[in-house]
Amino acid sequence: MTATLDNGDSMQQTVTYVPNVANAEITLAASKDPVIADNNDLTTLTATVADTEGNAIANTEVTFTLPEDVRANFTLSDGGKAITDTEGKAKVTLKGIKAGAHTVTASMAGSKSGQLVVNFTADTLTAQVNLNVTEDNFIANNIGMTKLQATVTDGNGNPFANEAVTFTLPADVSASFTLGQGGSAITDINGKAEVTLSGTKSGTYP
């Protein structure tokens, strides 16, 4: 700032304005969403700290956390703590093994916080199916029936929803049996797909 007289004499003085920390706000963003829940794929979480006028707040510690009931399934870099840079940004990475929509909270001193939901999806590369028969030894009279239940999960036990599952029997006996829904079903939110089975040929079949 400069003060100048009519005779040309002047003097300069530096004036420093600082952000209003008392009115700090935190906004949270993720570099990637969804993230594969394989403990390798990751997203970068960026918390931006600024006052209500948009002035960046630097050199402030931000702590990133997840809900306690799922926290053990995830890893936040640097223990979930970071210091804001000159642009008011603090960053950590997040990876994990539990599929679903999980809320991340970024907080700073003074109870200021921001939240963001990050979505994790099951790992298709480790998809596997487990088949169960609800009732064995049913009568082969084409009336008695059992239910076949397939459960589709990844290597970490995360279910796959909306996956098509086809049930089949050995070709040499398939004509003696009837599979409900044409032998096809779609997995529910728990990764389960069911069809019924009835038939007229006794025996044990894979």
N, C-alpha and C positions, 0 to 999 in steps of 0.2 A: 504494500500500500504506500502511496506517495502523497505528501502534502506539499503544495507549491504556493509561494507568494507572488504578488504582482511583479516584484522586482526580480523574479526568477529564482530566488533562493528556494530550495526544496530539501525534503528529507524523506527517506524511505524507511519503512518498518515492516518486518514480516509478521503476518497474522496467520495463525494456524487454526483451522477448523477441524474438529474431531467428530467421528460418528457418535450418535446418541446410543450408547450401549444399553441404556435402560429400556430403549424401545426396540431392541434387537429382535429380528425375526429369522427363522430358519426355514429354508426350502430345500427339499430333498429330491434328488433325481438318480436314476439308474441308467448305466450305459447300455444295458442289455436286459430285455424282458420279453419272453420267458427265458429261464435258465434251466439247463438240464441238471437234474438232481443226481449227478454221478460223482460228486466231490472233486471234479476236475474243471468243468465249465464254471466260469465265474462272471460276475458283473461288478463294475466299479460304481460305488455309491458316492455321490458328491453332495455334500451339505454346503449350501451357500448362506452365509450369515451377513445380514445387512440391517441397517436401521430402517425406519418407515419411509425415509426419503431416498432409499436405495444406496446409501453410502456403505461400502464394504467395511466389515469389521475384521481386522487382521489380528494374528497372534492370540487367537482364542481357541481353547481346547474344546473339541466336540467329541462326544461319546456316542457310538452307534450300538444299539442293542436290538435283540429280538425277544419275543415273548418267552417267558421262562419255560413253558411246557414244550417248546421246540428248540430251544437254544443249543442243546447238546448235539443237535444234528447239523449244525452249521459252524463255519469258521470265518471269522472276521479278521482281516490282516491287522497287524500291530495292536492286537488285543481290542480292536474296535475303537481306538482313540487316534485322533489326528488334530493337527493345529492348522487353523486357517491361514492361507497365504495372503498376499497383498490384495487379492481380489475377493477375499472373504470366503475362499473355498477350502474345504477340508475333505480329503478322499480316503476311502478304504475299499478293499475288495471283499466280496462275499461269495462263498461257495457252500454247497451242502448236499445232503442225501435224502431229504424229505420233500416229496412233491406236495404242491398245494400253494395257496395264496398266503403269504406270510408278511406281517407288518413289521417294518423296520422303523425304529425311532432314533432320531438324532437329537441330542440334547446338549445344553451348555449350562454353565453356572447361572443361577437366577431362575431356574425352572423353565427356561425357554426351550421349546422343542418343536420338531417337525416330524411328520410321519409319511411313509410311502409303502404301498403294498407291492411286493415283488413276487412274481409267479415262478414256481419251479415245476418242471414237468418230468414224468418218468423217463427213464433211459431206454430208448428203443433197442439199443445195441445189446442189452442184456435181458430182453424180454423172454419170459418163460411161462409155460402153462402147466397147471396142476389139475388133474381130472379126478373127480370123486363121484361115486355112485351112492345116492341117498339110501337105497334099499336093494340089497342083494337077494338072490334066491326067490325072485318073484315068479309067479305061475305063468307058464308059457301057453296061455289060452287066448292071447291077443286082447285080453281085457285087463289083466293085471299089468301094472306098469311101474317103472321106476323113473327117477329123475337123474339126469347126468348134469353135473355142474363143473364147468371149467373156470378156473381162476387164473387170470393173466396178470403177472406182476413183473417188475424189473428185478435186478440183482439185489436191490436194497429193500425189496418188499413193497414198493410203490405200485398201486393198482393202475391198470390201463382201462380207462373208460371209453365207450363207443368204438370198441374193436370188434370186428366180425370174427366169429369162431365157427368152424365147420366140424360137425361130428360125423364120423363114418364108422362102418362095421366092415369086417373082412368080406371081400367080394363073394366068396362062396356061400355065405349065409345071409347076406344083406336082404335078399328077397323075402326072407322069413320074418323080417322085423320092420317096424314102423318108427321112424324118428319124428317127433313133433317138430313143427315149424320147418319141415323139410330138411331137418338136420342142421339148421343155421340159427345163430342167435348173436345178439350184440351185448357186449359187456356193459354192466351198470357202473355206477360211480365207485363201487368196491371191486371192480375188475371181474365180476362174476357173470357168466352166461349159462343159461339152463335150457335143456330140451328134455322132453319125455321120451321113454323108450318102451315099446311093447312088442310082443312077438309070439310065435307059435313053435319055435324050435328050441328044445331044451339043450343045455350044454353050457360050457364055460367059454367065453369069447373075449379076446383082447380088444 
